Amino acid sequence: MKVLITGGAGYIGSHTAVELLESGYDIVIVDDFSNSSPEAIENIKKITNKDFSFYKCDINSKDALSAVFSHEKIEAVIHFAAYKAVGESCRLPIKYYSNNISGTINLLDVMNEYGCKKIVFSSSATVYGEPEENPMTEDFPLHPFNPYGTTKYIIEEILRDLYRADNEWGISILRYFNPIGAHHSGLIGERPNGIPNNIMPYICLVAKKKLEKLSVFGNDYPTRDGTGVRDYIHVVDLAKGHLKALEYIADKGICDSINLGTGCGYSVLELVNAFSRVNNVEVPYVITERRPGDLAEYYADPSKAEKVLGWKAELGIEDMVKSSWKFISNQQF
Protein backbone atom coordinates (compact mmCIF):
# COMPACT_ATOMS: atom_id res chain seq x y z
CA MET A 1 0.00 0.00 0.00
CA LYS A 2 1.25 3.48 -0.89
CA VAL A 3 0.44 6.02 1.82
CA LEU A 4 0.60 9.81 1.53
CA ILE A 5 1.76 11.54 4.71
CA THR A 6 0.91 15.24 4.83
CA GLY A 7 3.21 17.09 7.20
CA GLY A 8 5.51 14.09 7.09
CA ALA A 9 8.65 16.09 7.94
CA GLY A 10 7.07 17.27 11.20
CA TYR A 11 7.41 15.84 14.68
CA ILE A 12 4.74 13.13 14.68
CA GLY A 13 4.73 12.76 10.90
CA SER A 14 8.43 11.88 10.69
CA HIS A 15 8.13 9.20 13.38
CA THR A 16 5.08 7.74 11.64
CA ALA A 17 6.99 7.71 8.34
CA VAL A 18 9.72 5.63 9.99
CA GLU A 19 7.23 3.13 11.41
CA LEU A 20 5.45 2.79 8.07
CA LEU A 21 8.67 2.23 6.13
CA GLU A 22 9.93 -0.30 8.65
CA SER A 23 6.60 -2.15 8.36
CA GLY A 24 6.91 -2.47 4.57
CA TYR A 25 4.67 0.37 3.38
CA ASP A 26 5.52 2.63 0.45
CA ILE A 27 5.18 6.27 1.43
CA VAL A 28 4.99 9.69 -0.17
CA ILE A 29 5.62 12.75 2.00
CA VAL A 30 4.38 16.28 1.37
CA ASP A 31 5.45 19.16 3.62
CA ASP A 32 5.99 22.90 3.21
CA PHE A 33 8.57 23.12 6.08
CA SER A 34 6.56 25.80 7.89
CA ASN A 35 7.28 24.02 11.18
CA SER A 36 9.83 21.42 10.11
CA SER A 37 13.04 21.13 8.11
CA PRO A 38 14.44 19.21 5.12
CA GLU A 39 16.88 17.53 7.53
CA ALA A 40 14.03 15.37 8.82
CA ILE A 41 13.50 13.89 5.36
CA GLU A 42 17.15 12.85 5.12
CA ASN A 43 17.12 11.45 8.65
CA ILE A 44 14.05 9.30 7.96
CA LYS A 45 16.05 7.78 5.10
CA LYS A 46 19.09 7.28 7.35
CA ILE A 47 17.08 5.51 10.04
CA THR A 48 15.24 3.19 7.66
CA ASN A 49 17.79 2.90 4.85
CA LYS A 50 14.83 3.29 2.48
CA ASP A 51 13.94 5.86 -0.15
CA PHE A 52 10.58 7.46 -0.87
CA SER A 53 9.04 10.31 -2.84
CA PHE A 54 8.94 13.79 -1.34
CA TYR A 55 7.13 16.88 -2.60
CA LYS A 56 7.49 20.34 -1.13
CA CYS A 57 3.84 21.23 -1.13
CA ASP A 58 1.39 23.49 0.67
CA ILE A 59 -1.93 21.66 1.11
CA ASN A 60 -3.70 24.97 0.56
CA SER A 61 -2.69 24.64 -3.09
CA LYS A 62 -5.16 22.25 -4.68
CA ASP A 63 -3.17 22.23 -7.90
CA ALA A 64 -0.03 21.14 -6.03
CA LEU A 65 -1.94 18.33 -4.30
CA SER A 66 -3.46 17.21 -7.60
CA ALA A 67 0.02 17.04 -9.12
CA VAL A 68 1.13 14.68 -6.33
CA PHE A 69 -1.88 12.40 -6.82
CA SER A 70 -1.41 12.40 -10.59
CA HIS A 71 2.21 11.24 -10.22
CA GLU A 72 1.70 8.75 -7.40
CA LYS A 73 -0.85 5.96 -6.95
CA ILE A 74 -1.96 6.98 -3.46
CA GLU A 75 -4.13 4.40 -1.70
CA ALA A 76 -4.46 6.01 1.75
CA VAL A 77 -3.58 9.26 3.51
CA ILE A 78 -2.35 10.07 7.01
CA HIS A 79 -3.09 13.74 7.50
CA PHE A 80 -0.86 15.70 9.91
CA ALA A 81 -0.37 19.00 8.07
CA ALA A 82 -1.75 21.82 10.22
CA TYR A 83 -0.77 24.75 12.38
CA LYS A 84 -0.76 23.50 15.97
CA ALA A 85 0.17 26.17 18.55
CA VAL A 86 -2.74 26.79 20.91
CA GLY A 87 -1.48 30.21 22.04
CA GLU A 88 -0.87 31.43 18.50
CA SER A 89 -4.31 30.22 17.46
CA CYS A 90 -5.85 32.51 20.09
CA ARG A 91 -3.92 35.48 18.67
CA LEU A 92 -4.36 34.59 15.00
CA PRO A 93 -7.58 32.60 14.69
CA ILE A 94 -8.17 33.38 11.00
CA LYS A 95 -4.73 32.00 10.13
CA TYR A 96 -5.67 28.71 11.82
CA TYR A 97 -9.18 28.44 10.38
CA SER A 98 -7.90 29.25 6.91
CA ASN A 99 -4.95 26.85 6.89
CA ASN A 100 -6.24 23.89 8.86
CA ILE A 101 -9.79 23.72 7.54
CA SER A 102 -9.33 24.94 3.96
CA GLY A 103 -6.23 22.78 3.51
CA THR A 104 -8.10 19.69 4.70
CA ILE A 105 -11.04 20.39 2.38
CA ASN A 106 -8.61 20.68 -0.54
CA LEU A 107 -7.04 17.37 0.44
CA LEU A 108 -10.38 15.55 0.75
CA ASP A 109 -11.57 16.97 -2.57
CA VAL A 110 -8.45 15.75 -4.37
CA MET A 111 -8.63 12.36 -2.63
CA ASN A 112 -12.22 11.96 -3.77
CA GLU A 113 -11.30 12.96 -7.33
CA TYR A 114 -8.65 10.24 -7.47
CA GLY A 115 -10.75 7.57 -5.75
CA CYS A 116 -8.62 7.50 -2.60
CA LYS A 117 -11.08 7.04 0.30
CA LYS A 118 -8.93 5.99 3.25
CA ILE A 119 -7.71 8.62 5.73
CA VAL A 120 -6.24 8.67 9.23
CA PHE A 121 -6.74 12.14 10.67
CA SER A 122 -4.53 13.77 13.30
CA SER A 123 -7.04 15.22 15.75
CA SER A 124 -6.48 16.26 19.35
CA ALA A 125 -7.79 15.81 22.87
CA THR A 126 -8.40 19.57 22.82
CA VAL A 127 -11.73 18.80 21.10
CA TYR A 128 -13.06 17.75 24.52
CA GLY A 129 -12.53 21.22 25.96
CA GLU A 130 -12.91 21.21 29.74
CA PRO A 131 -14.25 17.79 30.74
CA GLU A 132 -16.25 17.34 33.91
CA GLU A 133 -14.22 14.27 34.86
CA ASN A 134 -11.23 12.13 33.95
CA PRO A 135 -10.32 9.84 32.27
CA MET A 136 -11.90 10.96 29.02
CA THR A 137 -13.69 8.52 26.75
CA GLU A 138 -14.55 9.04 23.11
CA ASP A 139 -18.23 9.64 23.84
CA PHE A 140 -17.55 12.71 26.01
CA PRO A 141 -19.16 15.96 24.74
CA LEU A 142 -16.96 17.99 22.39
CA HIS A 143 -16.52 21.61 23.51
CA PRO A 144 -13.12 22.97 22.36
CA PHE A 145 -12.21 26.29 23.95
CA ASN A 146 -9.46 27.60 21.66
CA PRO A 147 -9.30 28.14 17.87
CA TYR A 148 -6.78 25.32 17.36
CA GLY A 149 -9.10 22.82 19.06
CA THR A 150 -12.07 24.22 17.18
CA THR A 151 -10.35 23.62 13.83
CA LYS A 152 -9.84 19.99 14.80
CA TYR A 153 -13.48 19.69 15.87
CA ILE A 154 -14.74 21.23 12.62
CA ILE A 155 -12.58 18.87 10.55
CA GLU A 156 -13.92 15.93 12.55
CA GLU A 157 -17.45 17.09 11.70
CA ILE A 158 -16.51 17.41 8.02
CA LEU A 159 -15.18 13.85 8.06
CA ARG A 160 -18.29 12.52 9.77
CA ASP A 161 -20.48 14.28 7.20
CA LEU A 162 -18.33 12.90 4.39
CA TYR A 163 -18.84 9.37 5.68
CA ARG A 164 -22.60 9.88 6.06
CA ALA A 165 -22.74 10.99 2.42
CA ASP A 166 -20.51 8.15 1.15
CA ASN A 167 -19.91 5.18 3.43
CA GLU A 168 -17.22 3.77 1.16
CA TRP A 169 -14.85 6.07 3.05
CA GLY A 170 -12.64 4.56 5.73
CA ILE A 171 -11.90 7.27 8.29
CA SER A 172 -9.97 6.99 11.54
CA ILE A 173 -9.95 10.09 13.75
CA LEU A 174 -7.13 9.88 16.30
CA ARG A 175 -7.38 12.17 19.31
CA TYR A 176 -3.87 12.64 20.71
CA PHE A 177 -3.09 13.57 24.25
CA ASN A 178 0.43 14.96 24.96
CA PRO A 179 3.13 13.47 22.70
CA ILE A 180 6.72 13.83 23.87
CA GLY A 181 9.96 11.86 23.37
CA ALA A 182 11.99 11.14 20.26
CA HIS A 183 13.27 8.26 18.14
CA HIS A 184 15.90 6.14 19.91
CA SER A 185 18.42 6.98 17.16
CA GLY A 186 18.45 10.63 18.24
CA LEU A 187 18.02 11.66 14.59
CA ILE A 188 14.39 12.83 14.69
CA GLY A 189 12.43 14.50 17.47
CA GLU A 190 10.62 17.67 18.39
CA ARG A 191 12.51 20.80 17.42
CA PRO A 192 10.04 23.59 16.71
CA ASN A 193 11.02 26.77 14.93
CA GLY A 194 11.48 29.62 17.44
CA ILE A 195 10.52 29.53 21.13
CA PRO A 196 8.81 26.18 21.90
CA ASN A 197 5.10 26.07 22.67
CA ASN A 198 5.28 22.57 24.14
CA ILE A 199 6.80 21.64 27.47
CA MET A 200 9.37 18.98 26.55
CA PRO A 201 11.39 20.96 23.98
CA TYR A 202 11.28 23.90 26.42
CA ILE A 203 12.67 21.70 29.23
CA CYS A 204 15.38 20.46 26.86
CA LEU A 205 16.43 23.98 25.87
CA VAL A 206 16.60 25.02 29.53
CA ALA A 207 18.75 21.96 30.29
CA LYS A 208 20.96 22.86 27.32
CA LYS A 209 21.24 26.42 28.73
CA LYS A 210 19.70 27.95 25.64
CA LEU A 211 16.82 29.25 27.75
CA GLU A 212 17.24 30.54 31.30
CA LYS A 213 14.47 28.71 33.14
CA LEU A 214 11.16 26.93 32.79
CA SER A 215 7.98 28.70 33.90
CA VAL A 216 5.62 26.35 35.72
CA PHE A 217 2.16 27.86 35.46
CA GLY A 218 0.53 27.40 38.85
CA ASN A 219 1.24 25.13 41.82
CA ASP A 220 -2.13 25.39 43.55
CA TYR A 221 -4.16 22.92 41.49
CA PRO A 222 -5.90 20.03 43.33
CA THR A 223 -3.25 17.54 42.18
CA ARG A 224 -0.48 15.52 43.86
CA ASP A 225 1.99 18.41 43.91
CA GLY A 226 -0.20 21.32 42.88
CA THR A 227 0.98 21.42 39.25
CA GLY A 228 -1.08 20.41 36.22
CA VAL A 229 -1.34 16.73 35.30
CA ARG A 230 -1.26 15.59 31.67
CA ASP A 231 -1.27 12.30 29.77
CA TYR A 232 2.20 12.24 28.18
CA ILE A 233 2.61 9.63 25.46
CA HIS A 234 5.83 8.64 23.71
CA VAL A 235 5.79 9.77 20.08
CA VAL A 236 6.94 6.32 18.89
CA ASP A 237 3.94 4.71 20.60
CA LEU A 238 1.76 7.35 18.98
CA ALA A 239 3.27 6.66 15.56
CA LYS A 240 2.58 2.94 15.94
CA GLY A 241 -1.04 3.80 16.68
CA HIS A 242 -1.30 5.24 13.15
CA LEU A 243 -0.24 1.93 11.62
CA LYS A 244 -2.92 0.16 13.62
CA ALA A 245 -5.47 2.77 12.54
CA LEU A 246 -4.47 2.27 8.90
CA GLU A 247 -4.99 -1.49 9.24
CA TYR A 248 -8.35 -0.86 10.93
CA ILE A 249 -9.77 1.07 7.96
CA ALA A 250 -7.96 -0.82 5.20
CA ASP A 251 -10.84 -3.05 4.10
CA LYS A 252 -13.96 -1.40 5.47
CA GLY A 253 -16.12 1.68 5.25
CA ILE A 254 -16.10 3.26 8.69
CA CYS A 255 -15.71 6.54 10.53
CA ASP A 256 -14.45 6.14 14.08
CA SER A 257 -12.88 8.39 16.72
CA ILE A 258 -10.22 6.92 19.00
CA ASN A 259 -8.14 8.30 21.89
CA LEU A 260 -4.39 7.72 21.82
CA GLY A 261 -3.00 8.17 25.32
CA THR A 262 -1.60 6.12 28.17
CA GLY A 263 -4.37 6.62 30.72
CA CYS A 264 -1.69 7.68 33.21
CA GLY A 265 -1.17 11.30 34.18
CA TYR A 266 2.10 12.95 35.25
CA SER A 267 2.37 16.41 36.76
CA VAL A 268 4.63 19.12 35.37
CA LEU A 269 7.01 18.78 38.32
CA GLU A 270 7.05 14.98 38.04
CA LEU A 271 8.06 15.39 34.39
CA VAL A 272 10.77 17.94 35.25
CA ASN A 273 12.13 15.80 38.10
CA ALA A 274 12.16 12.66 35.93
CA PHE A 275 14.06 14.54 33.23
CA SER A 276 16.66 15.77 35.73
CA ARG A 277 17.05 12.37 37.39
CA VAL A 278 17.29 10.23 34.25
CA ASN A 279 19.57 12.60 32.33
CA ASN A 280 21.56 13.88 35.30
CA VAL A 281 21.05 17.50 34.27
CA GLU A 282 19.61 20.50 36.06
CA VAL A 283 16.39 22.16 34.89
CA PRO A 284 15.91 25.50 36.70
CA TYR A 285 12.26 26.49 37.00
CA VAL A 286 10.10 29.15 38.59
CA ILE A 287 6.49 28.95 39.69
CA THR A 288 4.31 31.60 38.04
CA GLU A 289 0.60 32.39 37.86
CA ARG A 290 -1.82 29.96 36.29
CA ARG A 291 -2.53 30.42 32.61
CA PRO A 292 -6.14 31.18 31.68
CA GLY A 293 -7.83 28.06 30.37
CA ASP A 294 -5.34 25.56 31.80
CA LEU A 295 -6.91 22.55 33.50
CA ALA A 296 -5.85 20.72 36.66
CA GLU A 297 -5.95 17.23 35.08
CA TYR A 298 -6.35 15.90 31.57
CA TYR A 299 -5.87 12.24 30.70
CA ALA A 300 -7.31 9.57 28.44
CA ASP A 301 -9.23 6.39 28.77
CA PRO A 302 -7.33 4.46 26.06
CA SER A 303 -9.35 1.23 26.35
CA LYS A 304 -11.11 1.67 23.00
CA ALA A 305 -7.75 1.84 21.19
CA GLU A 306 -6.74 -1.46 22.77
CA LYS A 307 -10.10 -3.04 21.94
CA VAL A 308 -10.56 -1.95 18.31
CA LEU A 309 -6.96 -1.33 17.18
CA GLY A 310 -5.07 -3.82 19.34
CA TRP A 311 -2.86 -0.88 20.36
CA LYS A 312 -1.49 0.04 23.76
CA ALA A 313 1.23 2.48 24.79
CA GLU A 314 4.37 0.62 25.88
CA LEU A 315 7.02 3.27 26.61
CA GLY A 316 7.15 5.02 29.98
CA ILE A 317 8.16 8.42 31.30
CA GLU A 318 11.86 7.48 31.55
CA ASP A 319 11.94 6.53 27.85
CA MET A 320 10.25 9.81 27.01
CA VAL A 321 12.69 12.08 28.85
CA LYS A 322 15.80 10.10 27.90
CA SER A 323 15.05 10.05 24.18
CA SER A 324 14.07 13.74 24.18
CA TRP A 325 17.39 14.73 25.72
CA LYS A 326 19.36 12.50 23.35
CA PHE A 327 17.73 14.20 20.36
CA ILE A 328 18.24 17.76 21.62
CA SER A 329 21.82 16.98 22.69
CA ASN A 330 22.57 16.10 19.07
CA GLN A 331 21.26 19.42 17.75
CA GLN A 332 23.29 22.47 16.88
CA PHE A 333 21.82 25.83 17.89
Summary of the structure (lengths in Angstrom):
residues: 333
radius of gyration: 19.0
end to end distance: 38.3
largest distance: 55.8
contacts: 1142
relative contact order: 0.14
helix: 42%
strand: 19%
